[in-house]
Amino acid sequence: MKKNFVSNSQESTRMFKMDWMEKLSKVHFSVPIFIFVPVIIYFSWKAFAVAHNNITTFIVTFLGGLLFWTLTEYILHRFVFHFVPKSKWGLRMHFIFHGVHHDYPNDRLRLVMPPSVSIPLATGFYFLFLWLLPYEYVSAFFAAFIFGYLVYDISHYAMHHLTFTNPIMKKIKQHHMQHHYANPDRGYGVSSALWDKIFRSDFEK
């Protein structure tokens, strides 16, 4: 079997010559929690206090936001992160955004998305939802979307560094480890294998 990684070390390999760019590419796994938990709380509050959602509307919209996150996660991972361009510049960008993670899957400072990327992406998605959805649903939907992202980010770190006893988490981790160590062209769902099953990119039994 072809080796699909360079090193399983938890240490970070250097990607940039400039120190400030190197620092921006690394982040402790707890940083997204401090950034996005207040965002989730604020937009959940806004859904009730400003958009006047009742509990049923909030729950249904929240579940919709979570489901949409899992689809977004799948699409980004499969069609953006795993798109391999032919140009030298494109290959360099691919390595920076995702290739480094496959070469060094246990790099402890490159397992969650750095704020320099996650904050602009979150902002862009918020305005997209504001444009597409009725105003009363935006806050709950966005809160759920960010919650889904946060679960994905933290669970992704945990999959690479923790051993699970819970059967559900063991199965999710096994799915992701197969993506890294067996076949990187299948198993694009990280927090859920749902869309792999729907789009037939799951691993064969």
trRosetta pair geometry for C-beta under 8 A, 3 or more apart (Angstrom, degrees):
i j d omega theta_ij theta_ji phi_ij phi_ji
1 182 7.6 -55 -162 -133 142 54
4 102 6.6 -74 160 179 90 102
4 180 6.4 163 106 164 127 50
4 181 5.9 -177 51 -123 122 32
4 182 7.7 -49 0 22 149 13
4 184 5.8 166 -158 -32 135 113
5 8 6.5 65 124 -63 144 75
5 102 6.5 -134 -98 161 74 58
5 103 6.1 134 -151 -153 58 27
5 104 7.2 126 -166 -77 98 22
5 105 5.5 -62 -117 -7 136 109
5 180 6.8 25 -58 171 121 96
5 181 7.1 -34 -12 -96 119 73
6 103 4.2 16 4 -174 114 87
6 104 6.2 -35 59 -63 103 70
7 13 7.6 124 45 -50 134 122
7 103 7.4 28 26 152 73 73
7 104 5.5 1 65 -110 90 81
8 104 8.0 168 -98 -151 20 53
8 105 6.6 -21 -116 56 68 94
8 106 5.0 48 -171 13 63 131
9 104 7.0 -41 60 -147 79 99
9 106 6.7 -179 86 78 21 109
9 107 7.6 36 93 -85 71 63
10 106 5.2 -66 -88 135 61 102
10 107 6.8 130 -163 -123 36 24
10 108 4.5 31 -176 -29 95 109
10 161 7.7 71 -112 -105 119 109
11 107 7.2 -42 96 -124 28 72
11 108 7.7 -1 -77 17 19 98
12 26 5.9 -1 -127 -104 167 125
12 104 7.6 108 -132 139 44 153
12 107 5.1 83 -102 -161 65 108
12 108 7.3 -93 -52 50 89 68
12 109 4.7 -35 -66 47 134 118
12 110 6.2 120 -121 -16 104 108
13 100 7.2 -151 62 -154 113 107
13 103 7.8 -51 29 110 150 117
13 104 5.6 -166 3 -55 115 157
13 107 7.0 -79 10 -102 79 132
14 22 6.2 -24 -147 -125 82 129
15 21 7.9 -110 93 127 93 100
15 22 6.5 157 53 -114 77 76
15 25 5.6 -94 51 124 135 171
15 95 7.8 177 -140 127 111 103
15 96 6.3 114 178 -113 138 79
15 100 6.3 -32 -90 -94 128 150
16 19 8.0 -175 101 -69 105 12
16 21 3.9 -116 158 100 166 115
16 22 4.5 -150 59 -63 103 74
16 25 6.5 152 -5 -9 120 139
17 21 7.8 33 56 53 51 127
18 21 4.3 71 78 12 104 109
18 22 6.7 -174 91 -12 52 87
19 22 5.5 -57 -149 37 33 115
19 23 6.3 34 155 -21 68 104
20 23 5.8 -49 -148 34 32 112
20 24 6.6 33 153 -19 62 105
21 24 5.7 -54 -148 36 34 112
21 25 6.6 34 153 -23 64 107
22 25 5.9 -60 -154 31 31 112
22 26 7.1 12 156 -8 63 110
23 26 6.3 -72 -154 40 33 101
24 114 6.1 99 165 164 62 153
24 116 4.9 29 -174 -20 110 155
25 96 7.4 -96 -122 -160 128 91
25 110 6.9 -4 151 -101 86 108
25 114 6.2 -113 -140 -40 24 154
26 109 3.9 4 -156 153 100 124
26 110 6.3 -65 -111 -64 64 78
26 114 7.1 60 53 -90 12 120
27 31 4.9 -90 -179 35 106 148
27 32 7.7 78 141 -35 136 83
27 109 6.4 137 43 -172 31 74
27 110 7.8 94 32 -95 72 41
27 112 5.8 -92 92 79 114 98
27 113 7.6 -2 47 105 147 27
27 114 4.5 166 -27 -107 129 70
27 115 6.7 141 -108 -9 145 79
28 31 5.3 117 66 -27 76 98
28 109 6.9 -34 -76 -119 45 79
29 32 7.5 -46 -180 23 46 100
29 108 7.6 -77 -32 -179 107 76
29 111 6.4 -15 -89 77 103 108
29 112 5.1 130 -124 -16 61 132
29 153 7.6 165 -156 147 78 92
29 154 6.6 103 172 -120 106 66
29 157 4.2 84 -125 -131 136 168
30 33 5.3 -52 -167 31 59 120
30 34 6.6 51 144 -17 82 102
31 34 6.0 -60 -154 38 36 106
31 35 6.3 27 155 -14 70 111
31 112 7.1 167 54 96 96 138
31 115 6.5 -101 147 -40 125 109
32 35 5.6 -62 -143 43 35 109
32 36 5.4 -6 175 9 75 119
32 112 5.5 -127 -13 172 127 136
32 113 7.1 73 -78 57 130 80
32 115 7.6 -178 -86 -74 66 81
32 118 6.6 -43 -109 121 105 174
32 149 8.0 -127 -173 127 135 95
32 150 5.9 178 140 -124 116 80
32 153 5.0 -3 60 113 169 157
32 154 7.1 -141 75 -54 123 86
33 36 6.9 -71 -125 49 16 85
33 37 5.6 21 -179 -26 61 117
33 150 6.9 101 -95 -158 57 117
33 154 7.0 62 -64 -77 102 127
34 37 6.9 -31 -110 25 15 107
34 38 7.9 12 173 -6 44 105
35 38 7.5 -94 166 35 24 99
35 39 7.2 7 141 -12 64 118
35 115 6.0 174 -83 -106 162 117
35 118 7.5 106 101 99 151 128
35 119 7.2 -97 -180 -78 141 100
36 39 4.9 -51 -150 36 53 119
36 40 6.2 56 152 -23 76 98
36 118 7.8 -72 -58 146 125 131
36 122 7.5 -153 -108 -102 110 160
36 146 5.4 -162 -168 174 115 112
36 149 7.2 -116 -159 87 163 110
36 150 5.1 -164 98 -79 138 119
37 40 5.7 -51 -148 34 34 112
37 41 6.4 33 154 -17 65 106
37 150 7.2 108 -66 -133 66 161
38 41 5.6 -54 -144 39 34 112
38 42 6.0 36 157 -23 67 107
39 42 5.8 -54 -144 36 28 111
39 43 6.4 13 163 -7 64 109
39 122 7.4 -1 179 168 166 147
39 143 7.7 -177 131 -115 73 66
39 146 5.5 -100 109 166 120 165
40 43 6.5 -63 -144 43 25 99
40 44 6.1 27 157 -20 63 112
40 143 5.1 99 -148 -157 62 84
40 146 5.4 -151 -77 95 85 117
40 147 5.2 93 -122 -70 133 88
40 150 7.2 -62 -46 -3 137 148
41 44 5.8 -59 -146 37 27 112
41 45 6.3 28 155 -18 64 107
42 45 5.8 -59 -153 37 28 110
42 46 6.2 28 151 -21 65 109
43 46 5.1 -47 -140 37 39 117
43 47 6.5 53 155 -31 63 95
43 139 4.6 -170 -173 -166 82 79
43 140 7.3 180 144 -73 95 25
43 142 5.2 -101 -170 87 158 104
43 143 3.9 -168 95 -67 112 96
43 146 7.4 111 34 24 143 135
44 47 5.8 -44 -155 21 31 116
44 48 7.4 15 153 -4 59 102
44 58 7.8 72 -152 -161 76 124
44 139 7.4 169 -78 149 17 100
44 140 7.0 69 -116 -110 55 64
44 143 4.7 124 -59 -148 73 161
45 48 6.3 -69 -162 43 35 99
45 49 5.5 0 162 5 76 121
46 49 6.2 -65 -120 54 28 93
46 50 4.7 -20 -164 27 72 122
46 51 6.4 60 142 -5 73 99
46 139 4.3 -142 97 -138 104 147
47 50 7.5 -3 -50 51 9 82
47 51 5.1 -38 -145 49 41 123
47 53 4.6 -17 160 13 89 134
47 58 5.5 109 136 -114 135 102
47 61 7.5 -176 -146 82 136 140
47 139 3.9 -164 -71 99 75 117
47 140 4.0 84 -120 -57 147 85
47 143 6.7 -80 -29 0 129 139
48 51 7.4 10 -23 58 11 79
48 52 7.2 41 -172 -115 35 23
48 53 5.6 -75 -87 54 50 86
48 58 6.8 -4 -69 -78 86 140
49 52 7.9 -34 145 -70 9 53
50 139 7.0 122 65 -46 110 158
51 135 6.6 -162 -119 133 104 79
51 136 4.5 140 -174 -141 105 58
51 137 7.6 175 180 -37 148 20
51 138 7.3 -173 -89 45 148 78
51 139 5.2 -164 -7 18 140 127
51 140 7.5 -120 73 -17 149 94
52 136 7.0 -51 59 -134 77 109
53 57 4.3 -140 -158 91 90 116
53 58 4.4 112 133 -62 135 86
53 61 7.0 -92 -131 23 143 141
53 136 6.5 143 -73 173 81 92
53 137 8.0 100 -91 -99 119 47
53 139 7.6 -140 -18 68 129 112
53 140 5.9 64 -61 -41 169 134
54 57 5.1 91 51 12 71 104
54 58 7.0 -137 95 -7 33 92
55 58 5.6 -55 -146 37 31 114
55 59 6.2 30 158 -20 66 107
56 59 6.0 -56 -146 35 29 107
56 60 6.3 22 159 -13 65 110
57 60 6.1 -60 -144 41 27 106
57 61 6.0 21 161 -13 65 114
57 136 7.5 -35 166 143 143 111
57 137 7.6 -116 174 -98 103 79
57 140 7.4 164 130 5 79 165
58 61 6.0 -63 -144 43 24 106
58 62 5.9 27 157 -24 64 112
58 140 4.9 -158 -140 -114 65 143
59 62 5.6 -55 -143 36 26 113
59 63 6.4 26 157 -18 62 105
60 63 5.9 -55 -151 35 28 110
60 64 6.5 31 149 -20 62 106
61 64 5.4 -53 -152 35 34 116
61 65 6.5 37 150 -21 66 103
61 137 4.9 -159 -127 -149 134 88
61 140 4.0 76 101 98 125 129
61 141 5.2 -83 172 -60 98 77
61 144 7.2 -177 126 -6 68 139
62 65 5.7 -53 -152 34 33 113
62 66 6.6 34 151 -19 64 103
62 140 5.1 -84 -62 173 74 100
62 141 7.5 -140 -90 -87 34 36
62 143 6.8 -41 -115 84 92 103
62 144 4.2 156 -157 -72 60 128
62 147 7.9 12 -164 35 98 144
63 66 5.6 -50 -149 34 35 113
63 67 6.4 35 153 -18 65 104
63 144 7.1 -105 -34 -143 13 155
64 67 5.7 -54 -148 37 32 111
64 68 6.3 30 154 -18 65 107
64 141 6.2 -41 90 -114 104 94
64 144 7.2 103 69 80 56 157
65 68 5.7 -54 -145 38 31 111
65 69 6.5 38 152 -25 63 100
65 140 6.7 -159 -18 129 137 65
65 141 4.1 166 -77 -157 111 51
65 142 6.7 -109 -132 -27 139 13
65 143 6.9 79 106 66 169 57
65 144 2.8 119 83 75 125 118
65 145 4.5 -96 -176 -42 101 73
65 147 7.7 77 114 39 119 102
65 148 7.0 -164 132 -11 80 124
66 69 5.6 -49 -153 27 33 114
66 70 6.9 32 152 -19 64 100
66 144 4.8 -86 -43 174 72 111
66 145 7.6 -144 -74 -79 33 39
66 147 6.9 -44 -91 83 91 107
66 148 4.8 154 -133 -71 61 120
67 70 5.9 -52 -155 30 35 110
67 71 6.8 32 149 -14 65 104
68 71 5.7 -54 -152 38 38 112
68 72 6.2 41 150 -21 68 106
68 141 7.4 22 32 -168 143 99
68 144 8.0 88 42 104 99 111
68 145 6.2 -38 84 -97 108 100
68 148 8.0 171 72 27 63 163
69 72 5.5 -56 -147 38 34 113
69 73 6.1 39 154 -24 68 104
69 144 7.0 -141 -20 132 123 78
69 145 4.9 162 -70 -140 103 58
69 147 7.8 -129 -32 72 164 64
69 148 3.0 123 88 97 164 151
69 149 6.0 -125 -150 -46 127 68
69 152 7.3 -149 155 -26 117 130
70 73 5.6 -47 -146 33 31 116
70 74 6.5 33 153 -19 61 105
70 148 6.6 -106 -45 -166 66 136
70 189 7.1 20 -172 -138 92 110
70 191 6.5 -116 -111 79 88 106
70 192 4.8 -12 -141 43 128 135
70 194 6.0 34 151 48 141 128
70 195 6.5 170 141 -23 94 114
71 74 5.7 -55 -151 36 32 112
71 75 6.3 28 155 -17 67 107
71 195 6.0 135 -109 -81 59 141
72 75 5.9 -56 -143 39 30 107
72 76 6.1 27 160 -16 66 109
72 125 7.8 31 -138 -116 159 136
72 145 7.6 42 18 -151 151 103
73 76 6.1 -59 -145 39 23 108
73 77 6.1 17 160 -15 62 114
73 148 7.5 -124 -35 145 124 111
73 149 7.8 178 -75 -102 105 64
73 152 5.7 -156 -109 -115 140 154
73 189 6.9 75 108 -134 111 62
73 190 6.2 -108 167 32 128 98
73 191 6.4 -9 138 25 174 105
73 192 7.8 105 72 36 139 90
74 77 6.0 -63 -145 40 24 107
74 78 6.0 7 165 -6 65 116
74 188 5.4 93 -150 108 69 111
74 189 5.3 -16 -93 -83 98 78
74 195 3.9 -35 -92 78 168 152
74 196 7.3 -152 -129 -48 121 66
74 199 7.6 143 163 17 137 139
75 78 6.3 -64 -137 45 23 100
75 79 5.6 -28 -175 27 64 117
75 80 7.3 55 134 -7 68 101
76 79 7.3 -68 -113 54 12 78
76 80 4.8 -36 -156 36 55 127
76 81 6.2 54 146 -16 71 102
77 80 7.4 4 -35 51 9 84
77 81 5.1 -30 -139 38 40 128
77 82 6.7 38 155 -14 56 106
77 188 4.4 155 104 -176 117 96
77 189 7.5 165 55 -79 149 25
77 190 6.7 163 -77 -25 158 104
78 81 7.6 45 1 49 13 87
78 82 5.7 -41 -157 36 30 126
78 188 4.1 -7 -67 -131 93 167
78 201 6.9 -2 -113 173 136 176
79 82 7.1 -12 -57 56 12 88
79 83 6.2 28 172 -50 44 109
80 83 6.0 -42 -144 6 19 114
80 97 7.8 -87 142 143 92 145
81 97 6.2 -141 -122 128 73 106
81 98 3.8 113 -166 -69 95 158
82 98 6.9 -89 -64 113 50 155
82 184 7.3 176 -123 150 120 97
82 185 7.5 139 -175 -112 142 58
82 188 7.2 -96 -7 -110 143 115
83 94 7.2 -131 89 -108 63 114
84 91 7.2 30 -168 -108 79 76
84 94 5.7 74 -121 -145 58 165
85 90 2.8 -64 86 148 142 143
85 91 6.2 -128 74 -53 84 57
85 93 7.5 27 26 56 132 109
85 94 6.3 -171 22 -39 87 125
86 90 6.7 37 48 63 35 138
86 91 7.6 -16 179 -48 11 101
87 90 4.1 91 59 7 91 107
87 91 6.8 -155 90 -8 47 83
88 91 5.8 -53 -148 34 29 111
88 92 6.6 33 151 -21 62 104
89 92 5.7 -55 -154 33 32 114
89 93 6.6 30 150 -16 65 104
90 93 5.7 -54 -149 37 34 110
90 94 6.3 38 151 -21 66 104
91 94 5.5 -50 -146 35 34 115
91 95 6.5 37 153 -21 64 102
91 99 7.9 38 -178 -39 66 162
92 95 5.8 -53 -152 33 31 111
92 96 6.6 31 151 -19 64 105
93 96 5.7 -53 -148 35 34 112
93 97 6.2 19 159 -10 68 111
94 97 6.2 -64 -142 43 27 101
94 98 6.5 -50 -177 49 63 89
94 99 5.1 69 128 -31 80 119
95 98 7.8 -108 -141 63 14 48
95 99 3.6 -60 -115 63 50 133
95 100 5.6 79 170 -44 71 79
95 103 7.7 9 -147 -3 92 135
96 99 7.5 29 7 39 28 97
96 100 6.6 25 -122 -14 21 122
98 101 5.5 -54 -163 29 52 114
98 102 6.9 40 148 -13 77 101
99 102 5.9 -60 -155 38 40 105
99 103 6.2 31 152 -14 73 109
100 103 5.7 -59 -144 43 33 109
100 104 5.9 -22 172 34 71 103
100 107 7.2 -25 148 15 98 158
100 110 6.2 -55 117 151 120 156
101 104 7.0 -75 -128 67 21 67
101 105 6.2 57 167 -108 62 54
101 107 7.3 -115 -115 37 55 116
101 110 6.3 -144 -87 129 80 107
101 111 7.4 118 -129 -104 106 53
102 105 6.4 14 -134 -71 26 90
102 180 6.7 -169 -131 -134 71 77
102 184 6.1 33 -132 -116 136 145
104 107 4.2 53 129 -40 113 114
104 110 7.1 59 93 62 114 132
105 160 6.2 -157 148 -127 85 123
105 180 5.0 64 -113 -152 154 139
106 111 7.8 -5 -152 -71 30 125
106 160 5.2 178 -111 173 67 113
106 161 7.0 123 -149 -75 93 79
107 110 4.3 4 107 41 125 104
107 111 6.6 174 83 -45 69 84
108 111 6.6 -39 -148 -3 28 120
108 161 7.0 67 -110 -81 92 138
111 156 6.0 -177 169 120 91 97
111 157 4.5 114 118 -101 129 75
111 160 5.7 -134 -125 40 141 146
111 161 7.8 -102 -33 -21 177 115
112 153 4.5 62 -136 -174 98 104
112 154 7.3 21 -97 -74 125 45
112 156 6.9 143 -88 73 65 115
112 157 5.7 -22 -50 -55 98 118
113 117 5.3 -106 179 82 102 115
113 118 4.3 119 111 -61 119 108
113 121 7.9 -44 159 29 152 143
113 153 6.2 -88 14 -112 89 118
114 117 5.4 81 67 15 78 98
114 118 6.8 -173 90 -3 32 97
115 118 5.6 -62 -119 49 36 101
115 119 5.1 33 -177 -21 77 111
116 119 7.2 -23 -108 30 11 104
116 120 7.7 2 165 -1 42 110
117 120 6.7 -70 -158 42 28 101
117 121 6.2 22 156 -16 67 117
118 121 5.7 -61 -145 42 30 112
118 122 6.0 32 159 -22 68 108
118 149 7.5 141 -151 161 111 136
118 153 7.9 16 -106 -86 146 146
119 122 5.8 -52 -142 36 29 111
119 123 6.4 31 157 -19 62 106
120 123 5.6 -55 -147 37 32 114
120 124 6.3 34 155 -21 66 106
121 124 5.7 -55 -150 36 31 113
121 125 6.4 27 155 -16 65 106
122 125 5.9 -56 -148 38 31 109
122 126 6.4 37 152 -25 64 103
122 146 6.3 52 -138 -102 120 103
122 149 7.4 -136 -92 50 102 170
123 126 5.7 -51 -151 29 31 114
123 127 6.8 22 156 -10 64 104
124 127 6.2 -60 -153 39 31 103
124 128 6.3 34 149 -22 65 108
125 128 5.3 -53 -146 36 36 117
125 129 6.3 36 155 -18 68 102
125 142 7.4 147 119 -127 97 91
125 145 6.4 -152 142 142 138 149
126 129 5.9 -56 -152 37 30 108
126 130 6.3 33 149 -22 64 108
126 138 7.8 76 -163 177 70 109
126 142 5.4 50 -114 -130 80 139
127 130 5.2 -48 -142 36 37 118
127 131 6.3 38 155 -21 64 104
128 131 5.8 -59 -153 36 29 110
128 132 6.2 8 158 -5 66 115
129 132 6.0 -66 -135 47 30 99
129 133 5.1 -10 -178 13 73 121
129 138 5.2 133 132 -138 107 87
129 141 5.7 -178 -158 101 138 125
129 142 5.5 -174 65 -70 162 97
129 145 7.4 -146 -59 -8 146 155
130 133 7.2 -48 -98 48 14 87
130 135 7.7 29 -146 -109 70 69
130 138 5.5 50 -93 -133 59 147
133 137 4.9 -108 167 81 122 110
133 138 5.2 155 85 -79 122 75
133 141 6.1 -155 -103 28 176 161
134 137 5.3 72 69 13 84 106
134 138 7.6 -141 94 -33 41 84
135 138 5.8 -41 -153 0 38 118
137 140 6.3 -70 -162 49 51 102
137 141 5.4 47 150 -24 84 120
138 141 5.8 -69 -145 43 25 110
138 142 5.9 19 164 -17 67 112
139 142 6.0 -58 -143 38 24 106
139 143 6.2 27 157 -20 62 108
140 143 5.7 -52 -145 35 30 114
140 144 6.4 28 156 -17 63 107
141 144 6.0 -59 -153 38 28 109
141 145 6.3 31 150 -23 64 108
142 145 5.4 -50 -144 34 34 116
142 146 6.3 30 158 -14 67 104
143 146 6.1 -59 -150 40 27 106
143 147 6.2 31 150 -21 63 109
144 147 5.4 -52 -144 37 33 115
144 148 6.3 37 154 -21 65 103
145 148 5.8 -53 -153 33 28 113
145 149 6.6 30 148 -18 62 104
146 149 5.4 -49 -148 35 36 114
146 150 6.3 37 152 -21 66 103
147 150 5.7 -54 -147 35 31 111
147 151 6.4 32 153 -18 64 104
148 151 5.8 -53 -147 36 31 111
148 152 6.3 35 152 -20 64 107
148 191 7.2 170 -173 83 80 163
149 152 5.5 -57 -151 36 31 115
149 153 6.2 30 154 -21 67 106
150 153 5.7 -51 -144 35 32 111
150 154 6.3 18 162 -7 66 109
151 154 6.4 -62 -142 45 25 100
151 155 5.7 17 164 -11 65 118
151 191 5.9 84 115 -133 100 144
152 155 6.2 -63 -136 44 19 104
152 156 6.0 27 160 -28 61 110
152 190 5.8 83 -154 88 95 119
152 191 4.4 -88 -99 -39 78 130
153 156 5.8 -56 -151 29 23 114
153 157 6.9 21 153 -15 59 102
154 157 5.8 -51 -155 34 35 111
154 158 6.4 34 149 -18 66 107
155 158 5.3 -53 -145 39 38 115
155 159 6.2 48 153 -30 68 99
155 169 7.9 -134 -150 -134 110 100
155 172 7.4 -29 167 129 129 141
155 190 7.5 144 95 141 105 97
155 191 5.8 97 68 -107 142 89
156 159 5.8 -46 -149 25 30 114
156 160 7.1 17 156 -8 59 106
156 176 7.6 -169 -127 -149 70 158
156 190 5.5 1 -91 170 102 138
156 191 7.6 -66 -53 -61 85 83
157 160 6.3 -71 -161 40 31 103
157 161 6.3 -19 161 18 69 119
158 161 6.3 -86 -138 56 28 84
158 162 4.5 -25 -169 22 77 126
158 164 7.9 72 147 -64 110 106
159 162 7.3 -34 -71 47 14 84
159 172 7.2 -103 -98 118 121 92
159 173 4.6 -179 -137 -119 91 85
159 176 5.2 14 170 72 154 148
159 177 7.3 -152 168 -50 107 85
159 190 7.7 -137 5 -171 159 93
164 169 3.9 -136 -161 108 156 115
164 170 4.8 -155 91 -68 112 68
164 173 5.8 167 14 -9 129 143
165 170 7.3 -9 -163 -53 8 116
166 169 4.2 62 77 19 108 109
166 170 6.5 -176 86 -16 51 86
167 170 5.5 -53 -142 35 32 116
167 171 6.4 33 158 -21 64 104
168 171 5.9 -57 -155 34 29 109
168 172 6.5 26 150 -16 65 106
169 172 5.5 -52 -144 38 37 112
169 173 6.1 38 156 -19 67 106
170 173 5.8 -55 -147 38 28 110
170 174 6.3 33 153 -23 63 106
171 174 5.6 -50 -146 33 31 114
171 175 6.5 37 152 -23 62 103
172 175 5.7 -51 -154 30 32 115
172 176 6.7 23 153 -12 64 106
172 191 7.2 1 -161 -155 133 32
172 192 7.5 -42 -122 -91 111 33
172 193 7.4 -152 -117 -25 66 98
173 176 5.9 -60 -150 40 34 106
173 177 6.0 31 155 -19 69 109
174 177 5.8 -56 -141 39 29 110
174 178 6.4 36 156 -24 63 103
175 178 6.0 -55 -157 29 27 112
175 179 7.1 30 146 -21 59 102
175 187 5.5 -176 174 -149 78 117
175 189 7.1 -24 143 83 136 91
175 193 5.1 -113 -143 -73 159 122
175 196 7.8 178 -170 32 125 161
175 203 7.4 -163 -135 6 69 120
176 179 5.4 -47 -157 28 40 117
176 180 6.8 31 150 -12 67 103
176 187 6.9 177 -101 155 32 121
176 190 5.6 55 -101 -136 120 68
177 180 5.6 -56 -150 40 39 108
177 181 5.7 -11 169 19 75 114
177 182 7.8 68 125 -5 65 99
178 181 6.7 -75 -122 57 23 78
178 182 4.3 -28 -160 30 69 128
178 183 6.7 -5 158 35 85 80
178 186 7.5 -44 127 91 107 101
178 187 5.4 135 89 -39 101 168
178 203 5.3 -37 143 -61 151 154
179 182 7.4 -2 -38 49 12 85
179 183 7.1 -54 -123 80 37 58
179 184 6.0 68 174 -118 66 49
179 186 6.8 -136 -105 87 74 57
179 187 3.8 -134 -72 96 97 118
179 188 7.1 134 -123 -79 137 31
180 184 6.9 42 -114 -88 25 88
182 203 7.1 39 98 -120 141 135
183 186 4.7 22 109 28 119 104
183 187 7.1 113 81 13 89 110
183 203 6.8 143 47 -108 125 97
186 196 7.2 84 178 -151 75 119
186 201 5.3 -174 -139 171 68 72
186 202 6.6 49 178 157 109 10
186 203 5.4 123 124 -78 135 65
187 193 7.2 -38 -136 -120 75 98
187 196 5.9 18 -112 -118 38 153
187 201 7.0 -146 -30 132 27 88
187 202 6.6 65 -81 -137 66 44
187 203 5.6 7 -55 -39 111 97
188 195 7.4 -58 78 93 101 108
188 196 6.2 163 39 -83 73 98
188 201 5.9 4 5 118 104 142
189 192 5.1 -73 177 87 128 54
189 193 4.8 165 75 -104 136 33
189 194 6.4 152 -122 37 161 60
189 195 5.4 147 -71 48 120 89
189 196 4.8 -111 5 -23 113 105
192 195 7.2 81 102 4 100 82
193 196 4.8 -56 -167 42 71 121
193 197 6.1 73 136 -26 87 98
193 202 6.1 67 -179 -111 111 109
194 197 6.1 -68 -164 33 28 107
194 198 6.5 19 150 -14 67 110
195 198 5.2 -50 -140 40 43 113
195 199 5.7 14 166 5 75 110
195 201 7.9 1 123 42 75 112
196 199 6.6 -67 -132 55 22 87
196 200 7.8 -86 169 92 52 2
196 201 4.7 -97 -142 76 73 81
196 202 4.1 107 139 -73 107 75
197 200 7.5 23 -174 -76 26 39
197 202 5.2 29 -80 -39 57 137
